[in-house]
Amino acid sequence: MTWVLANLGLIWARTLDHVVLSLPPIVICFVIAVPLGWFARRYRVSRGIILTGAGLLYAVPSLPLIFVLPAVIGTSLLSPVNVIIALTLYGIALMVRVVADGLDSVDADVRQSASAMGYSTWSRFWQVELPLSGPVLLAGMRVVAVSTVSLVTVGAVIGVQSLGSLFTDGFQRGIQAEIIAGLVATVALALLFDGALVLAGRVLMPWTRRVAPPKPSVPLEVSAA
């Protein structure tokens, strides 16, 4: 506890670094995964290729991928861009299948009704299919967010500053409090991201809120038997 109180500034700085590395992959992976998932659902021939490719991508270990990326995209090994790109790829790998399954969950009768009302394929997707698949997509994004926040710590191994730096520095210097502080802060940040997504889902998808069933009416007078 003494180490934590004496290094609150350091913990806060590493937390901000962690947030900066976590947010872009979460946002970018969603933007890219939605059209890929739509393409996989609409064209059955490509579904197997896209989903299989996404599954294979997620199977690549994170640390080797971070080491390989600099040679592919021409960045330095210590660049935070490598971590952001790697985590974006992992997020896409998770979300593509979620998007495809979410769009599949929309009832076919709903699609036909929307088409009968004059919706084009594009407008039907944005105004009908995407909103109705929103709860499934939100569940997938919650998994992506927690996974991304946890995987950001891997970048500390190559010197990219984040809460993972508290792990590596704590191990090297034998400071257990620093390791625990990094662990607790990472878990707290993951829960914060998850809670923010839940709140955003309630705001953006009010139709998903549960409505309490009406209470049974109680007669004002009960006749005695």
TAQUI-V275477 format. One line per field, one symbol per residue. ss: DSSP state (H for helix, E for strand, C for the rest). psi: psi as a letter, one per 40 degrees, with the letter a starting at -180 (. if undefined). A space follows every 50 residues. Layout:
BEGIN
ss: ???
psi: ???
END
This chain:
BEGIN
ss: CHHHHHCHHHHHHHHHHHHHHHHHHHHHHHHHHHHHHHHHHHCHHHHHHH HHHHHHHHCCCHHHHHHHHHHHHCCCCCCHHHHHHHHHHHHHHHHHHHHH HHHHCCCHHHHHHHHHCCCCHHHHHHHHHHHHCHHHHHHHHHHHHHHHHH HHHHHHHHCCCCCHHHHHHHHHHCCHHHHHHHHHHHHHHHHHHHHHHHHH HHHHCHHHCCCCCCCCCCCCCCCCC
psi: dddddefdddddddddddddddddddddddddddddddddddhddedddd ddddddddehidddddddddddeeiidehddddddddddddddddddddd ddddehhdddddddddeehiddddddecddddeddddddddddddddddd dddddddeehhaddddddddddefhddddddddddddddddddddddddd ddddgdeehhhhiiihihidhhii.
END
